[in-house]
Amino acid sequence: MPADRGPGWARLPGWLEGRPARVIAGGFVIGLFTAFGQAPFNLWPATLAGLALAYALLGAAPSLRRAALTGWAFGLGYFGLTLIWIVQPFLVDLPATGWMAPFGWFFMAGGMALFWGAGFALARWLAPAGRFGWLAFAAAMGAMELIRAHLWTGFPWGGPGLSWIASPAAQLASLVGAYGLSVASFAGGALLARAVLARRTRPLVAFAAGLAVALGLGALAGRTTPDAPAETARLRLVQPNVPQALKWQSDLVWDFFQRTLDLTHAPAAGAPPDLVIWPETAVPTILGDYPELEAEIAAAAFPARAIVGIRRLDGTRAYNSMVLFAPDGGVERIYDKHHIVPFGEYIPLGDLAGRLGIHGLAAREGYGYSRGPGAAVLDLPGPLGTALPLICYEAIFPRDLRAAPARADWVLQITNDAWFGTFSGPQQHLVQARFRAIEFGLPVVRAANTGISAVIDARGRVLDALPLGTAGHLDADLPGARPATIYARVGDWPLAAIILAFLAIFIVFRRVKPVDPAAADR
């Protein structure tokens, strides 16, 4: 047994003890298994079981260096499968960018895994003897998840807490957010490992009690009904299903535009819509360049208003925008996306990168985008109330919703997920939108180019949706909101404070044991 591994850490089977190559390979495989908790699989027990095995691997690491490498291997497997969709944008123009796909996958998955490698090392450093190791693991990994969500604009995609969407426990996000559920997942997995591998009753009781409470409270919370809106607003979501590889081909672009117009003015099965919603960049022109096309959009939606995704120029700056057209074709509201994608919609240090031949994926659409002024609330006419606009991956950031100047009546997301294929990316994006609904107690309406367009109630339940990869329109009533949730009021600050407090306690009371110098090099 390694000299610096204390008795509090869960132990692995003997065939893995002292075999670092097997432990590292095992970490990768366990990471793959853990990723089955994410969409499209949504197997939340896989998340708990995988995190339990990962915690056991951490206990087998004989040094901080080995702990970091084990955590990185685990993260590489986890994010490697969770983010497998990241190769799809490179395959849109296969001759030009296809060769970049494996490198893009490795750098994205490997980069995300660095945070988990740091979390594993921090957990071992905080609790070298394993005493309260499960708590150190939860605090360390929770800290890394919060850092991952904010550093360099952040990328919180694929957190373990998102796997709970298929269980009643997802409703607890209204209290602690998706990040809080991730921290609970780390703690639960560690307790499960100690209960099974160390054959201890107390951790098993704690794990079972915590799981029962989470599922029970979530089930109770999910039984409440959101408030009915004072007036019923009718929406039409338009899903043209335009393949990204064909979207900008000159011989097809106007056919796709006509398809979108046809879906807009198709007869309504029930009451006519008050608002027609097109996806991100659904209009193939620049705002104001072709007024006659904008008049066609307004005419197709008449007497409803239309919100469309369109590119916009302001001097030398280009914006990825959402525009509200009045029935007469005039522009009533504009929202510019402000949380833009690094290396996708803009290139950091763009002048230098351009000289090196590095261009963002937005270059295929003719522009690199500028940041909009920030989160906003759109005041819409009549029963539509106020909407908080989000474009594409802005929906994965809870803080972008909390940054809005006022609480809206509903959340409106337009997106083009054609970039991300049909396997997992669009499904995971939908899960993120469902969590925003739960966290903030607001209905979320999303129009997606290739899917999944959906109407989500304030409990995160999908009331109606258009299938992925189909063209069509969806007419639905706008659901009501709930009162502001605890999470909507306080955000992640209490969670961050609790994590910092536990980290500080571990640091203050840490007892450093002598470590074999040779072990540090292994």
One Martini backbone bead per residue (centre of mass of N, CA, C, O) as a GRO file, in nm:
protein
  522
    1MET     BB    1   0.097   0.035   0.023
    2PRO     BB    2   0.098   0.347   0.007
    3ALA     BB    3   0.230   0.570   0.229
    4ASP     BB    4   0.006   0.826   0.171
    5ARG     BB    5  -0.238   0.634   0.224
    6GLY     BB    6  -0.503   0.641   0.400
    7PRO     BB    7  -0.765   0.475   0.570
    8GLY     BB    8  -1.009   0.659   0.445
    9TRP     BB    9  -0.971   0.534   0.182
   10ALA     BB   10  -1.080   0.374  -0.067
   11ARG     BB   11  -1.050   0.045  -0.199
   12LEU     BB   12  -0.917  -0.151  -0.429
   13PRO     BB   13  -0.863  -0.398  -0.598
   14GLY     BB   14  -0.574  -0.582  -0.617
   15TRP     BB   15  -0.531  -0.568  -0.940
   16LEU     BB   16  -0.488  -0.235  -0.909
   17GLU     BB   17  -0.267  -0.233  -0.721
   18GLY     BB   18   0.022  -0.069  -0.826
   19ARG     BB   19  -0.116   0.002  -1.130
   20PRO     BB   20  -0.105   0.279  -1.308
   21ALA     BB   21  -0.196   0.206  -1.596
   22ARG     BB   22  -0.467   0.083  -1.506
   23VAL     BB   23  -0.577   0.328  -1.362
   24ILE     BB   24  -0.575   0.522  -1.601
   25ALA     BB   25  -0.747   0.348  -1.789
   26GLY     BB   26  -0.980   0.323  -1.591
   27GLY     BB   27  -1.051   0.623  -1.585
   28PHE     BB   28  -1.143   0.645  -1.877
   29VAL     BB   29  -1.365   0.427  -1.869
   30ILE     BB   30  -1.526   0.551  -1.634
   31GLY     BB   31  -1.586   0.814  -1.781
   32LEU     BB   32  -1.755   0.692  -2.002
   33PHE     BB   33  -1.969   0.572  -1.814
   34THR     BB   34  -2.057   0.840  -1.673
   35ALA     BB   35  -2.168   0.978  -1.945
   36PHE     BB   36  -2.450   0.819  -1.940
   37GLY     BB   37  -2.598   1.057  -1.782
   38GLN     BB   38  -2.615   1.191  -2.042
   39ALA     BB   39  -2.716   1.309  -2.314
   40PRO     BB   40  -2.927   1.065  -2.451
   41PHE     BB   41  -2.941   0.868  -2.193
   42ASN     BB   42  -3.009   0.950  -1.886
   43LEU     BB   43  -2.823   0.781  -1.655
   44TRP     BB   44  -2.794   0.860  -1.335
   45PRO     BB   45  -2.664   0.601  -1.206
   46ALA     BB   46  -2.398   0.627  -1.369
   47THR     BB   47  -2.293   0.873  -1.224
   48LEU     BB   48  -2.269   0.757  -0.939
   49ALA     BB   49  -2.100   0.505  -1.005
   50GLY     BB   50  -1.865   0.654  -1.146
   51LEU     BB   51  -1.786   0.837  -0.903
   52ALA     BB   52  -1.719   0.605  -0.716
   53LEU     BB   53  -1.487   0.488  -0.885
   54ALA     BB   54  -1.321   0.748  -0.894
   55TYR     BB   55  -1.274   0.764  -0.588
   56ALA     BB   56  -1.118   0.499  -0.575
   57LEU     BB   57  -0.887   0.590  -0.757
   58LEU     BB   58  -0.790   0.817  -0.577
   59GLY     BB   59  -0.706   0.623  -0.340
   60ALA     BB   60  -0.469   0.485  -0.532
   61ALA     BB   61  -0.303   0.734  -0.524
   62PRO     BB   62   0.045   0.800  -0.430
   63SER     BB   63   0.004   1.099  -0.551
   64LEU     BB   64  -0.062   1.403  -0.671
   65ARG     BB   65   0.020   1.346  -0.958
   66ARG     BB   66  -0.151   1.088  -0.988
   67ALA     BB   67  -0.419   1.217  -0.922
   68ALA     BB   68  -0.424   1.414  -1.160
   69LEU     BB   69  -0.402   1.198  -1.384
   70THR     BB   70  -0.654   1.042  -1.307
   71GLY     BB   71  -0.854   1.279  -1.336
   72TRP     BB   72  -0.790   1.335  -1.632
   73ALA     BB   73  -0.869   1.059  -1.746
   74PHE     BB   74  -1.158   1.070  -1.648
   75GLY     BB   75  -1.230   1.336  -1.796
   76LEU     BB   76  -1.166   1.241  -2.082
   77GLY     BB   77  -1.386   1.028  -2.093
   78TYR     BB   78  -1.626   1.203  -2.018
   79PHE     BB   79  -1.585   1.441  -2.230
   80GLY     BB   80  -1.543   1.267  -2.481
   81LEU     BB   81  -1.848   1.181  -2.487
   82THR     BB   82  -2.012   1.435  -2.420
   83LEU     BB   83  -1.827   1.606  -2.658
   84ILE     BB   84  -1.852   1.460  -2.944
   85TRP     BB   85  -1.999   1.697  -3.105
   86ILE     BB   86  -1.743   1.882  -3.161
   87VAL     BB   87  -1.682   1.761  -3.455
   88GLN     BB   88  -1.910   1.868  -3.644
   89PRO     BB   89  -1.813   2.154  -3.741
   90PHE     BB   90  -1.565   2.025  -3.902
   91LEU     BB   91  -1.770   1.854  -4.107
   92VAL     BB   92  -1.911   2.064  -4.285
   93ASP     BB   93  -1.607   2.117  -4.413
   94LEU     BB   94  -1.425   1.862  -4.483
   95PRO     BB   95  -1.180   1.955  -4.665
   96ALA     BB   96  -1.098   2.203  -4.472
   97THR     BB   97  -1.175   2.082  -4.146
   98GLY     BB   98  -1.169   1.771  -4.085
   99TRP     BB   99  -0.872   1.741  -3.968
  100MET     BB  100  -0.956   1.895  -3.687
  101ALA     BB  101  -1.145   1.712  -3.519
  102PRO     BB  102  -0.954   1.546  -3.325
  103PHE     BB  103  -0.823   1.801  -3.203
  104GLY     BB  104  -1.076   1.937  -3.096
  105TRP     BB  105  -1.160   1.707  -2.912
  106PHE     BB  106  -0.904   1.686  -2.736
  107PHE     BB  107  -0.886   1.985  -2.636
  108MET     BB  108  -1.161   1.994  -2.506
  109ALA     BB  109  -1.158   1.742  -2.325
  110GLY     BB  110  -0.874   1.791  -2.201
  111GLY     BB  111  -0.937   2.073  -2.085
  112MET     BB  112  -1.167   1.990  -1.896
  113ALA     BB  113  -0.995   1.768  -1.744
  114LEU     BB  114  -0.805   1.959  -1.588
  115PHE     BB  115  -1.005   2.031  -1.364
  116TRP     BB  116  -1.027   1.738  -1.252
  117GLY     BB  117  -0.733   1.697  -1.190
  118ALA     BB  118  -0.722   1.927  -0.983
  119GLY     BB  119  -0.943   1.811  -0.796
  120PHE     BB  120  -0.801   1.550  -0.715
  121ALA     BB  121  -0.547   1.680  -0.594
  122LEU     BB  122  -0.691   1.857  -0.385
  123ALA     BB  123  -0.830   1.631  -0.227
  124ARG     BB  124  -0.567   1.486  -0.137
  125TRP     BB  125  -0.441   1.732   0.006
  126LEU     BB  126  -0.673   1.787   0.213
  127ALA     BB  127  -0.693   1.441   0.250
  128PRO     BB  128  -0.442   1.230   0.296
  129ALA     BB  129  -0.604   1.012   0.497
  130GLY     BB  130  -0.931   1.035   0.420
  131ARG     BB  131  -1.057   1.222   0.608
  132PHE     BB  132  -1.329   1.333   0.473
  133GLY     BB  133  -1.291   1.274   0.162
  134TRP     BB  134  -1.575   1.321   0.045
  135LEU     BB  135  -1.576   1.626   0.114
  136ALA     BB  136  -1.322   1.708  -0.037
  137PHE     BB  137  -1.421   1.614  -0.313
  138ALA     BB  138  -1.671   1.796  -0.336
  139ALA     BB  139  -1.526   2.069  -0.295
  140ALA     BB  140  -1.311   2.048  -0.517
  141MET     BB  141  -1.502   1.985  -0.759
  142GLY     BB  142  -1.690   2.225  -0.720
  143ALA     BB  143  -1.476   2.441  -0.767
  144MET     BB  144  -1.403   2.350  -1.057
  145GLU     BB  145  -1.685   2.395  -1.179
  146LEU     BB  146  -1.697   2.701  -1.127
  147ILE     BB  147  -1.445   2.769  -1.285
  148ARG     BB  148  -1.533   2.642  -1.557
  149ALA     BB  149  -1.788   2.847  -1.576
  150HIS     BB  150  -1.580   3.126  -1.587
  151LEU     BB  151  -1.331   3.075  -1.733
  152TRP     BB  152  -1.300   3.223  -2.017
  153THR     BB  153  -1.634   3.257  -1.997
  154GLY     BB  154  -1.690   2.963  -2.003
  155PHE     BB  155  -1.789   2.586  -1.973
  156PRO     BB  156  -2.068   2.407  -1.829
  157TRP     BB  157  -2.074   2.157  -1.985
  158GLY     BB  158  -2.165   1.843  -1.843
  159GLY     BB  159  -2.253   1.832  -1.569
  160PRO     BB  160  -2.355   1.602  -1.338
  161GLY     BB  161  -2.628   1.746  -1.260
  162LEU     BB  162  -2.772   1.699  -1.545
  163SER     BB  163  -2.852   1.390  -1.503
  164TRP     BB  164  -3.124   1.461  -1.324
  165ILE     BB  165  -3.352   1.513  -1.541
  166ALA     BB  166  -3.468   1.198  -1.508
  167SER     BB  167  -3.545   1.312  -1.220
  168PRO     BB  168  -3.684   1.458  -0.944
  169ALA     BB  169  -3.416   1.606  -0.844
  170ALA     BB  170  -3.415   1.844  -1.048
  171GLN     BB  171  -3.597   2.040  -0.871
  172LEU     BB  172  -3.354   2.137  -0.681
  173ALA     BB  173  -3.253   2.368  -0.870
  174SER     BB  174  -3.438   2.589  -0.732
  175LEU     BB  175  -3.215   2.601  -0.493
  176VAL     BB  176  -2.898   2.508  -0.622
  177GLY     BB  177  -2.873   2.420  -0.890
  178ALA     BB  178  -2.670   2.250  -1.103
  179TYR     BB  179  -2.415   2.278  -0.927
  180GLY     BB  180  -2.533   2.157  -0.669
  181LEU     BB  181  -2.587   1.877  -0.798
  182SER     BB  182  -2.291   1.817  -0.853
  183VAL     BB  183  -2.192   1.817  -0.562
  184ALA     BB  184  -2.385   1.591  -0.471
  185SER     BB  185  -2.266   1.380  -0.664
  186PHE     BB  186  -1.984   1.368  -0.548
  187ALA     BB  187  -2.068   1.289  -0.263
  188GLY     BB  188  -2.236   1.036  -0.331
  189GLY     BB  189  -2.013   0.874  -0.473
  190ALA     BB  190  -1.817   0.864  -0.232
  191LEU     BB  191  -2.006   0.723  -0.030
  192LEU     BB  192  -2.050   0.471  -0.202
  193ALA     BB  193  -1.758   0.378  -0.205
  194ARG     BB  194  -1.721   0.346   0.101
  195ALA     BB  195  -1.951   0.142   0.142
  196VAL     BB  196  -1.848  -0.083  -0.056
  197LEU     BB  197  -1.529  -0.106  -0.024
  198ALA     BB  198  -1.528  -0.067   0.307
  199ARG     BB  199  -1.780  -0.185   0.445
  200ARG     BB  200  -1.980   0.056   0.539
  201THR     BB  201  -2.269   0.170   0.691
  202ARG     BB  202  -2.277   0.478   0.723
  203PRO     BB  203  -2.238   0.566   0.425
  204LEU     BB  204  -2.485   0.412   0.321
  205VAL     BB  205  -2.696   0.564   0.484
  206ALA     BB  206  -2.626   0.846   0.380
  207PHE     BB  207  -2.676   0.787   0.084
  208ALA     BB  208  -2.969   0.681   0.099
  209ALA     BB  209  -3.089   0.929   0.240
  210GLY     BB  210  -3.010   1.142   0.032
  211LEU     BB  211  -3.155   1.015  -0.210
  212ALA     BB  212  -3.440   1.007  -0.089
  213VAL     BB  213  -3.467   1.309  -0.037
  214ALA     BB  214  -3.421   1.411  -0.324
  215LEU     BB  215  -3.653   1.253  -0.458
  216GLY     BB  216  -3.883   1.343  -0.270
  217LEU     BB  217  -3.863   1.651  -0.296
  218GLY     BB  218  -3.880   1.656  -0.603
  219ALA     BB  219  -4.161   1.528  -0.626
  220LEU     BB  220  -4.310   1.747  -0.468
  221ALA     BB  221  -4.227   1.990  -0.643
  222GLY     BB  222  -4.344   1.866  -0.922
  223ARG     BB  223  -4.663   1.893  -0.829
  224THR     BB  224  -4.663   2.170  -0.891
  225THR     BB  225  -4.826   2.456  -1.034
  226PRO     BB  226  -4.808   2.687  -1.241
  227ASP     BB  227  -4.900   2.979  -1.318
  228ALA     BB  228  -5.140   3.136  -1.476
  229PRO     BB  229  -5.191   3.339  -1.712
  230ALA     BB  230  -5.379   3.615  -1.759
  231GLU     BB  231  -5.299   3.572  -2.061
  232THR     BB  232  -5.321   3.423  -2.369
  233ALA     BB  233  -5.046   3.308  -2.556
  234ARG     BB  234  -4.959   3.262  -2.897
  235LEU     BB  235  -4.737   3.031  -3.058
  236ARG     BB  236  -4.477   3.004  -3.322
  237LEU     BB  237  -4.262   2.749  -3.422
  238VAL     BB  238  -3.982   2.747  -3.643
  239GLN     BB  239  -3.856   2.450  -3.837
  240PRO     BB  240  -3.661   2.415  -4.126
  241ASN     BB  241  -3.420   2.219  -4.155
  242VAL     BB  242  -3.110   2.325  -4.212
  243PRO     BB  243  -2.830   2.234  -4.331
  244GLN     BB  244  -2.519   2.352  -4.275
  245ALA     BB  245  -2.379   2.265  -4.551
  246LEU     BB  246  -2.634   2.427  -4.719
  247LYS     BB  247  -2.723   2.711  -4.612
  248TRP     BB  248  -2.505   2.898  -4.812
  249GLN     BB  249  -2.601   2.809  -5.079
  250SER     BB  250  -2.691   2.987  -5.355
  251ASP     BB  251  -2.900   2.757  -5.479
  252LEU     BB  252  -3.064   2.729  -5.171
  253VAL     BB  253  -3.124   2.973  -4.980
  254TRP     BB  254  -3.414   3.053  -5.100
  255ASP     BB  255  -3.553   2.788  -5.042
  256PHE     BB  256  -3.524   2.805  -4.735
  257PHE     BB  257  -3.672   3.071  -4.700
  258GLN     BB  258  -3.942   2.972  -4.818
  259ARG     BB  259  -3.989   2.750  -4.613
  260THR     BB  260  -4.013   2.944  -4.371
  261LEU     BB  261  -4.253   3.103  -4.480
  262ASP     BB  262  -4.452   2.867  -4.508
  263LEU     BB  263  -4.451   2.796  -4.202
  264THR     BB  264  -4.557   3.074  -4.108
  265HIS     BB  265  -4.842   3.069  -4.305
  266ALA     BB  266  -4.964   2.837  -4.196
  267PRO     BB  267  -5.223   2.696  -4.085
  268ALA     BB  268  -5.410   2.698  -3.802
  269ALA     BB  269  -5.556   2.479  -3.577
  270GLY     BB  270  -5.621   2.723  -3.405
  271ALA     BB  271  -5.528   2.978  -3.281
  272PRO     BB  272  -5.373   3.241  -3.363
  273PRO     BB  273  -5.082   3.388  -3.352
  274ASP     BB  274  -4.886   3.640  -3.181
  275LEU     BB  275  -4.610   3.471  -3.235
  276VAL     BB  276  -4.322   3.438  -3.441
  277ILE     BB  277  -4.045   3.195  -3.443
  278TRP     BB  278  -3.715   3.207  -3.529
  279PRO     BB  279  -3.413   3.114  -3.572
  280GLU     BB  280  -3.098   3.131  -3.584
  281THR     BB  281  -2.997   3.272  -3.871
  282ALA     BB  282  -3.258   3.248  -4.075
  283VAL     BB  283  -3.164   3.501  -4.214
  284PRO     BB  284  -2.968   3.552  -4.523
  285THR     BB  285  -2.925   3.848  -4.412
  286ILE     BB  286  -2.893   4.183  -4.356
  287LEU     BB  287  -3.003   4.415  -4.173
  288GLY     BB  288  -3.151   4.636  -4.423
  289ASP     BB  289  -3.066   4.532  -4.716
  290TYR     BB  290  -3.373   4.382  -4.749
  291PRO     BB  291  -3.678   4.506  -4.705
  292GLU     BB  292  -3.855   4.308  -4.873
  293LEU     BB  293  -3.795   4.057  -4.694
  294GLU     BB  294  -3.902   4.172  -4.427
  295ALA     BB  295  -4.189   4.210  -4.541
  296GLU     BB  296  -4.240   3.908  -4.589
  297ILE     BB  297  -4.228   3.821  -4.298
  298ALA     BB  298  -4.459   3.999  -4.193
  299ALA     BB  299  -4.675   3.886  -4.390
  300ALA     BB  300  -4.660   3.587  -4.298
  301ALA     BB  301  -4.737   3.663  -3.986
  302PHE     BB  302  -4.987   3.794  -4.028
  303PRO     BB  303  -5.085   3.963  -3.740
  304ALA     BB  304  -4.830   3.888  -3.635
  305ARG     BB  305  -4.541   3.870  -3.493
  306ALA     BB  306  -4.172   3.866  -3.546
  307ILE     BB  307  -3.904   3.652  -3.454
  308VAL     BB  308  -3.558   3.678  -3.555
  309GLY     BB  309  -3.267   3.552  -3.696
  310ILE     BB  310  -2.998   3.795  -3.744
  311ARG     BB  311  -2.779   3.987  -3.901
  312ARG     BB  312  -2.569   4.270  -3.785
  313LEU     BB  313  -2.477   4.608  -3.858
  314ASP     BB  314  -2.226   4.842  -3.695
  315GLY     BB  315  -2.039   4.933  -3.902
  316THR     BB  316  -1.771   4.714  -3.819
  317ARG     BB  317  -1.991   4.558  -3.667
  318ALA     BB  318  -2.101   4.231  -3.573
  319TYR     BB  319  -2.422   4.062  -3.517
  320ASN     BB  320  -2.602   3.835  -3.321
  321SER     BB  321  -2.953   3.846  -3.377
  322MET     BB  322  -3.269   3.970  -3.241
  323VAL     BB  323  -3.582   4.037  -3.414
  324LEU     BB  324  -3.864   4.257  -3.405
  325PHE     BB  325  -4.151   4.244  -3.604
  326ALA     BB  326  -4.389   4.413  -3.726
  327PRO     BB  327  -4.667   4.394  -3.923
  328ASP     BB  328  -4.527   4.636  -4.113
  329GLY     BB  329  -4.192   4.566  -4.082
  330GLY     BB  330  -4.093   4.691  -3.842
  331VAL     BB  331  -3.861   4.769  -3.596
  332GLU     BB  332  -3.891   4.710  -3.238
  333ARG     BB  333  -3.658   4.494  -3.165
  334ILE     BB  334  -3.321   4.441  -3.016
  335TYR     BB  335  -3.089   4.162  -2.987
  336ASP     BB  336  -2.754   4.106  -2.875
  337LYS     BB  337  -2.522   3.894  -2.850
  338HIS     BB  338  -2.288   3.858  -2.559
  339HIS     BB  339  -2.224   3.536  -2.544
  340ILE     BB  340  -1.961   3.442  -2.709
  341VAL     BB  341  -1.777   3.212  -2.901
  342PRO     BB  342  -1.487   3.083  -2.872
  343PHE     BB  343  -1.372   3.005  -3.196
  344GLY     BB  344  -1.663   3.059  -3.333
  345GLU     BB  345  -1.740   3.391  -3.317
  346TYR     BB  346  -1.449   3.432  -3.200
  347ILE     BB  347  -1.107   3.555  -3.172
  348PRO     BB  348  -0.865   3.560  -2.977
  349LEU     BB  349  -0.654   3.769  -3.085
  350GLY     BB  350  -0.744   3.818  -3.391
  351ASP     BB  351  -0.506   3.943  -3.548
  352LEU     BB  352  -0.301   3.723  -3.488
  353ALA     BB  353  -0.471   3.481  -3.578
  354GLY     BB  354  -0.508   3.571  -3.873
  355ARG     BB  355  -0.200   3.557  -3.945
  356LEU     BB  356  -0.213   3.235  -3.866
  357GLY     BB  357  -0.500   3.119  -3.989
  358ILE     BB  358  -0.721   3.176  -3.768
  359HIS     BB  359  -1.070   3.077  -3.766
  360GLY     BB  360  -1.387   3.102  -3.722
  361LEU     BB  361  -1.696   2.963  -3.785
  362ALA     BB  362  -1.823   3.242  -3.870
  363ALA     BB  363  -1.670   3.266  -4.143
  364ARG     BB  364  -1.887   3.105  -4.306
  365GLU     BB  365  -2.088   3.371  -4.256
  366GLY     BB  366  -1.871   3.634  -4.283
  367TYR     BB  367  -1.818   3.647  -3.959
  368GLY     BB  368  -1.723   3.815  -3.673
  369TYR     BB  369  -1.834   3.870  -3.358
  370SER     BB  370  -1.982   4.086  -3.140
  371ARG     BB  371  -2.062   4.218  -2.848
  372GLY     BB  372  -2.311   4.281  -2.667
  373PRO     BB  373  -2.431   4.474  -2.397
  374GLY     BB  374  -2.637   4.249  -2.276
  375ALA     BB  375  -2.864   4.175  -2.080
  376ALA     BB  376  -3.226   4.136  -2.137
  377VAL     BB  377  -3.560   4.285  -2.182
  378LEU     BB  378  -3.856   4.221  -2.357
  379ASP     BB  379  -4.116   4.433  -2.453
  380LEU     BB  380  -4.422   4.303  -2.522
  381PRO     BB  381  -4.717   4.279  -2.660
  382GLY     BB  382  -4.963   4.215  -2.470
  383PRO     BB  383  -4.966   3.877  -2.368
  384LEU     BB  384  -4.642   3.843  -2.389
  385GLY     BB  385  -4.489   4.045  -2.234
  386THR     BB  386  -4.183   3.934  -2.098
  387ALA     BB  387  -3.854   3.868  -2.240
  388LEU     BB  388  -3.572   3.654  -2.226
  389PRO     BB  389  -3.301   3.664  -2.427
  390LEU     BB  390  -3.154   3.389  -2.622
  391ILE     BB  391  -2.849   3.278  -2.786
  392CYS     BB  392  -2.797   2.978  -2.777
  393TYR     BB  393  -2.539   2.926  -2.539
  394GLU     BB  394  -2.662   3.119  -2.321
  395ALA     BB  395  -2.834   2.881  -2.179
  396ILE     BB  396  -2.572   2.763  -2.004
  397PHE     BB  397  -2.597   3.042  -1.827
  398PRO     BB  398  -2.728   3.143  -1.538
  399ARG     BB  399  -2.598   3.431  -1.511
  400ASP     BB  400  -2.746   3.556  -1.761
  401LEU     BB  401  -3.025   3.562  -1.620
  402ARG     BB  402  -2.940   3.725  -1.358
  403ALA     BB  403  -2.840   3.986  -1.535
  404ALA     BB  404  -3.100   4.090  -1.566
  405PRO     BB  405  -3.283   4.385  -1.502
  406ALA     BB  406  -3.532   4.178  -1.494
  407ARG     BB  407  -3.809   3.997  -1.446
  408ALA     BB  408  -3.949   3.777  -1.644
  409ASP     BB  409  -4.205   3.573  -1.792
  410TRP     BB  410  -3.991   3.464  -2.010
  411VAL     BB  411  -3.800   3.244  -2.221
  412LEU     BB  412  -3.600   3.314  -2.521
  413GLN     BB  413  -3.480   3.073  -2.758
  414ILE     BB  414  -3.236   3.084  -3.013
  415THR     BB  415  -3.116   2.829  -3.254
  416ASN     BB  416  -2.824   2.648  -3.414
  417ASP     BB  417  -2.780   2.290  -3.407
  418ALA     BB  418  -2.652   2.197  -3.683
  419TRP     BB  419  -2.351   2.194  -3.589
  420PHE     BB  420  -2.417   1.922  -3.375
  421GLY     BB  421  -2.600   1.735  -3.497
  422THR     BB  422  -2.784   1.416  -3.372
  423PHE     BB  423  -2.681   1.274  -3.110
  424SER     BB  424  -2.619   1.504  -2.845
  425GLY     BB  425  -2.613   1.815  -2.854
  426PRO     BB  426  -2.920   1.895  -2.870
  427GLN     BB  427  -3.005   1.739  -2.614
  428GLN     BB  428  -2.819   1.892  -2.414
  429HIS     BB  429  -2.932   2.172  -2.472
  430LEU     BB  430  -3.217   2.111  -2.370
  431VAL     BB  431  -3.141   2.048  -2.080
  432GLN     BB  432  -3.041   2.328  -2.011
  433ALA     BB  433  -3.313   2.469  -2.055
  434ARG     BB  434  -3.465   2.309  -1.836
  435PHE     BB  435  -3.292   2.414  -1.598
  436ARG     BB  436  -3.364   2.711  -1.626
  437ALA     BB  437  -3.660   2.673  -1.559
  438ILE     BB  438  -3.620   2.560  -1.274
  439GLU     BB  439  -3.434   2.777  -1.145
  440PHE     BB  440  -3.648   3.035  -1.233
  441GLY     BB  441  -3.957   2.974  -1.291
  442LEU     BB  442  -3.956   2.958  -1.617
  443PRO     BB  443  -4.049   2.961  -1.919
  444VAL     BB  444  -3.934   2.788  -2.220
  445VAL     BB  445  -3.860   2.903  -2.551
  446ARG     BB  446  -3.759   2.711  -2.848
  447ALA     BB  447  -3.584   2.781  -3.156
  448ALA     BB  448  -3.477   2.538  -3.398
  449ASN     BB  449  -3.362   2.455  -3.692
  450THR     BB  450  -3.324   2.115  -3.635
  451GLY     BB  451  -3.340   2.109  -3.338
  452ILE     BB  452  -3.518   2.138  -3.041
  453SER     BB  453  -3.825   2.240  -3.046
  454ALA     BB  454  -3.975   2.407  -2.750
  455VAL     BB  455  -4.203   2.373  -2.469
  456ILE     BB  456  -4.137   2.494  -2.137
  457ASP     BB  457  -4.193   2.475  -1.826
  458ALA     BB  458  -4.132   2.587  -1.490
  459ARG     BB  459  -4.038   2.259  -1.438
  460GLY     BB  460  -3.898   2.141  -1.716
  461ARG     BB  461  -4.130   2.054  -1.896
  462VAL     BB  462  -4.218   1.904  -2.193
  463LEU     BB  463  -4.503   1.988  -2.374
  464ASP     BB  464  -4.363   2.050  -2.661
  465ALA     BB  465  -4.230   1.914  -2.981
  466LEU     BB  466  -3.982   1.893  -3.226
  467PRO     BB  467  -3.817   1.690  -3.399
  468LEU     BB  468  -3.528   1.588  -3.493
  469GLY     BB  469  -3.485   1.652  -3.834
  470THR     BB  470  -3.742   1.845  -3.881
  471ALA     BB  471  -3.998   1.999  -4.053
  472GLY     BB  472  -4.181   2.275  -3.893
  473HIS     BB  473  -4.459   2.355  -3.673
  474LEU     BB  474  -4.541   2.514  -3.348
  475ASP     BB  475  -4.838   2.533  -3.161
  476ALA     BB  476  -4.862   2.737  -2.857
  477ASP     BB  477  -4.894   2.802  -2.537
  478LEU     BB  478  -4.800   3.010  -2.292
  479PRO     BB  479  -4.671   2.956  -2.010
  480GLY     BB  480  -4.642   2.984  -1.684
  481ALA     BB  481  -4.522   3.113  -1.393
  482ARG     BB  482  -4.331   3.138  -1.114
  483PRO     BB  483  -4.211   3.216  -0.850
  484ALA     BB  484  -3.937   3.311  -0.734
  485THR     BB  485  -3.669   3.148  -0.669
  486ILE     BB  486  -3.404   3.094  -0.479
  487TYR     BB  487  -3.201   3.089  -0.710
  488ALA     BB  488  -3.294   3.353  -0.847
  489ARG     BB  489  -3.207   3.529  -0.592
  490VAL     BB  490  -2.891   3.396  -0.526
  491GLY     BB  491  -2.768   3.171  -0.673
  492ASP     BB  492  -2.415   3.071  -0.626
  493TRP     BB  493  -2.315   3.202  -0.358
  494PRO     BB  494  -2.372   2.993  -0.135
  495LEU     BB  495  -2.211   2.764  -0.261
  496ALA     BB  496  -1.939   2.908  -0.272
  497ALA     BB  497  -1.920   2.962   0.033
  498ILE     BB  498  -1.926   2.667   0.126
  499ILE     BB  499  -1.681   2.570  -0.027
  500LEU     BB  500  -1.479   2.772   0.097
  501ALA     BB  501  -1.519   2.685   0.388
  502PHE     BB  502  -1.423   2.391   0.357
  503LEU     BB  503  -1.148   2.454   0.245
  504ALA     BB  504  -1.052   2.615   0.490
  505ILE     BB  505  -1.083   2.391   0.700
  506PHE     BB  506  -0.888   2.190   0.572
  507ILE     BB  507  -0.640   2.374   0.580
  508VAL     BB  508  -0.629   2.430   0.885
  509PHE     BB  509  -0.659   2.096   0.968
  510ARG     BB  510  -0.423   1.999   0.833
  511ARG     BB  511  -0.223   1.692   0.821
  512VAL     BB  512   0.099   1.643   0.757
  513LYS     BB  513   0.254   1.382   0.601
  514PRO     BB  514   0.496   1.191   0.536
  515VAL     BB  515   0.669   1.163   0.223
  516ASP     BB  516   0.782   0.977  -0.013
  517PRO     BB  517   0.988   1.097  -0.250
  518ALA     BB  518   0.938   0.871  -0.461
  519ALA     BB  519   0.626   0.906  -0.481
  520ALA     BB  520   0.621   1.194  -0.618
  521ASP     BB  521   0.740   1.061  -0.903
  522ARG     BB  522   0.500   0.855  -0.988
   0.00000   0.00000   0.00000
